[in-house]
Amino acid sequence: MDNAIYAALTRQSGLMQEMQSVANNMANISTTGFRREGVIFSEYVAALDGDEPALSMAYAHGRNVNLAEGPLASTGGALDFAIEGDGFFMVETPEGNQLTRAGSFMRSAEGELVTPEGYRVLDNGGGPIFVPADQGRVAMAEDGTLSVAGAPIGQIGIYMPDDPNQLSHQAGTRFSVPDGTTPVENPRVMQGFVEQSNVDPVKEISRMIEVQRAYEMGQNFLDREDQRIRSVISTLSK
């Protein structure tokens, strides 16, 4: 029965991670560009000595990023951009270039297009984008080409990870891309809009209830086993 306890404990650990993931999704329902995440479960099978059956345990070893497009919200901001379809903006961070769908940008004191954290937004060639001041409103074509007073100043880069399954959540709405990226051909970008979170609150609440019930069932099993073992020890000690 000890094996059953070990299996239940690994299951409880995975369910706890799933609950944390659901809670994080719920907390970011209103976060611009947030991507819903879920825990990936797998089965770990270990061979036992003798004629005992193999021990099967749950293993929560990673997270799956939901790349479904979120709804768009109109802001009217000249430096607010939203991607239609596949792709991410590329930003330069101290940890290297990272991807994000959060397109609420601003002009830095140096005249560069940056995120609210101050990270430079990169163009389709991987370089920074300089936005001139006091020369008129910034306009953007559907392919992401930026212009001021009719003069092009650059094209905002839209990239896809070479392996979407390897996206690693770093902070906020940013993801690292260990396997590299590829520019998106014929991207579609809208000016004056931002993409909202793709979290469905109804589905998240439903999932939270399912995980909580599963966790309670596992806890009840462990409590009964604890009582059984205590009872056996008490009987044998008399």
C-alpha positions in Angstrom: 0.0 0.0 0.0 3.0 2.3 0.4 3.3 2.4 -3.4 -0.3 3.7 -3.6 0.6 6.4 -1.1 3.6 7.5 -3.3 1.4 7.5 -6.4 -1.2 9.6 -4.6 1.4 12.1 -3.4 2.8 12.6 -6.9 -0.8 13.2 -8.1 -1.4 15.7 -5.3 1.8 17.6 -6.2 0.7 17.8 -9.9 -2.8 19.0 -9.0 -1.3 21.7 -6.8 0.7 22.9 -9.7 -2.4 22.9 -11.9 -4.3 24.9 -9.2 -1.5 27.5 -9.2 -1.7 27.7 -13.0 -5.5 28.2 -12.9 -5.1 30.9 -10.2 -2.5 32.7 -12.3 -4.7 32.6 -15.3 -7.6 34.0 -13.3 -5.4 36.8 -11.9 -4.5 37.8 -15.5 -7.9 37.9 -17.0 -7.5 41.7 -17.6 -3.8 41.6 -18.5 -3.1 42.8 -22.1 -1.6 40.1 -24.3 -1.7 37.4 -21.6 -1.6 33.8 -22.8 -3.4 31.1 -20.9 -1.2 28.3 -19.5 -2.0 24.8 -18.4 0.1 22.1 -16.7 1.2 19.1 -18.8 0.8 15.7 -17.0 2.6 12.6 -18.0 2.9 9.0 -16.6 6.1 7.8 -15.0 6.3 4.0 -14.8 8.9 2.3 -12.6 9.6 -1.4 -12.5 9.5 -3.1 -9.1 11.4 -6.1 -7.8 9.9 -9.6 -7.9 6.4 -10.2 -9.2 5.0 -6.9 -8.1 3.2 -4.8 -10.8 5.0 -1.7 -12.1 4.5 1.5 -10.1 2.7 4.2 -12.1 3.0 7.9 -10.9 1.8 11.2 -12.3 4.4 13.7 -13.3 3.7 17.4 -13.9 6.8 18.4 -15.9 5.9 21.5 -17.8 3.3 24.0 -19.0 1.4 24.4 -22.2 0.9 27.9 -23.6 -2.4 28.5 -25.3 -1.7 30.5 -28.5 -5.4 31.2 -29.3 -5.9 34.8 -30.3 -7.6 36.9 -27.6 -10.3 39.6 -28.3 -9.1 43.0 -29.5 -9.9 46.2 -27.6 -9.9 49.7 -29.2 -7.7 52.3 -27.5 -7.1 54.8 -30.2 -3.4 55.1 -29.1 -0.9 55.7 -31.9 1.6 53.3 -30.3 -0.9 50.6 -29.4 -0.7 47.6 -31.8 -2.4 44.3 -32.0 -1.5 41.3 -34.1 -4.2 39.6 -36.1 -3.5 35.9 -36.4 -0.1 34.2 -35.7 3.0 36.0 -34.4 4.6 37.9 -31.6 6.3 41.1 -31.1 10.1 40.8 -30.3 11.5 42.8 -27.4 15.1 43.2 -26.2 15.5 42.3 -22.6 18.6 41.9 -20.3 17.9 38.1 -20.6 17.9 38.2 -24.4 15.3 38.7 -27.0 11.8 37.6 -25.9 8.4 37.4 -27.5 5.1 39.1 -26.4 1.6 39.7 -27.7 1.2 42.8 -25.4 1.4 45.6 -27.9 1.0 48.7 -25.7 4.2 50.6 -26.5 5.6 54.1 -25.9 8.4 56.4 -27.0 11.5 56.4 -24.8 13.5 59.5 -23.9 16.0 58.4 -26.6 13.3 58.3 -29.2 13.0 54.5 -29.4 9.8 52.4 -29.4 9.8 50.6 -26.1 7.5 48.5 -23.8 6.2 50.0 -20.5 9.2 48.3 -18.8 11.6 50.2 -21.1 12.6 47.2 -23.3 13.2 48.1 -26.9 10.8 46.8 -29.5 12.6 45.3 -32.5 11.9 45.7 -36.2 11.8 42.9 -38.8 15.6 42.9 -39.0 16.1 42.6 -35.3 17.1 46.3 -34.7 15.5 49.0 -32.6 12.8 51.3 -34.0 13.4 55.1 -33.8 10.3 57.3 -33.5 10.9 61.0 -34.3 9.3 63.5 -32.0 7.3 66.5 -33.0 7.0 65.5 -36.6 3.5 64.3 -36.7 1.4 61.3 -35.6 2.8 57.9 -36.2 0.9 55.8 -38.8 1.1 52.1 -39.4 0.2 50.1 -42.5 -1.4 46.7 -42.2 2.0 44.9 -42.6 3.5 46.8 -39.6 5.3 49.5 -41.6 5.5 52.6 -39.5 5.7 56.1 -40.9 5.6 59.7 -39.8 4.4 62.5 -42.1 4.3 60.0 -44.9 8.0 59.0 -44.5 8.6 55.3 -43.5 10.6 54.9 -40.2 10.7 51.1 -40.0 8.6 47.9 -40.0 7.7 46.4 -36.6 8.9 42.8 -36.4 6.4 40.0 -36.1 7.9 36.6 -35.3 6.9 33.0 -34.7 8.9 30.5 -32.5 10.4 27.7 -34.5 8.9 25.3 -32.0 5.8 26.8 -30.3 5.9 23.9 -27.7 9.2 25.3 -26.4 7.9 28.7 -25.4 9.0 29.4 -21.8 7.1 31.9 -19.7 9.5 34.4 -18.2 7.7 37.3 -16.6 4.4 39.0 -17.2 3.5 38.5 -20.8 7.0 37.7 -22.1 8.3 34.3 -23.4 11.8 33.1 -24.1 12.4 31.2 -27.3 15.4 28.7 -26.9 14.9 27.2 -30.3 14.9 30.4 -32.3 12.3 32.4 -34.2 11.2 33.0 -37.8 9.7 36.3 -39.2 6.1 36.0 -40.1 5.4 36.5 -43.8 2.6 38.9 -44.6 1.8 39.8 -41.0 -1.4 41.7 -40.1 -1.1 44.4 -37.4 -3.8 46.8 -36.3 -3.0 50.3 -34.9 -5.0 51.8 -32.1 -5.9 48.3 -30.6 -4.5 46.0 -28.0 -5.1 42.3 -27.6 -6.7 41.3 -24.4 -6.1 38.1 -22.4 -7.3 34.9 -24.0 -8.4 33.4 -20.7 -12.0 32.3 -20.6 -13.1 33.0 -17.0 -16.0 30.5 -17.1 -13.7 27.6 -18.3 -11.1 28.5 -15.7 -13.7 28.5 -12.8 -14.9 25.1 -14.1 -11.4 23.8 -14.2 -10.7 25.1 -10.7 -13.7 23.2 -9.3 -12.5 20.0 -11.1 -9.0 20.3 -9.7 -10.2 21.1 -6.2 -12.5 18.1 -6.2 -9.7 15.8 -7.5 -7.3 17.1 -4.8 -9.9 16.6 -2.1 -10.4 13.0 -3.2 -6.7 12.4 -3.1 -6.4 14.0 0.4 -9.3 11.8 1.7 -7.4 8.7 0.5 -4.2 9.8 2.2 -6.1 10.6 5.4 -7.7 7.1 5.4 -4.3 5.5 4.9 -2.8 7.5 7.7 -5.6 6.4 10.0 -5.2 2.8 8.9 -1.4 2.8 9.5 -1.9 4.4 12.9 -4.5 1.8 13.8 -2.2 -1.1 12.8 0.7 0.4 14.8 -1.5 0.9 17.8 -2.8 -2.7 17.6 0.7 -4.2 17.2 2.1 -2.2 20.1 -0.4 -3.6 22.6 
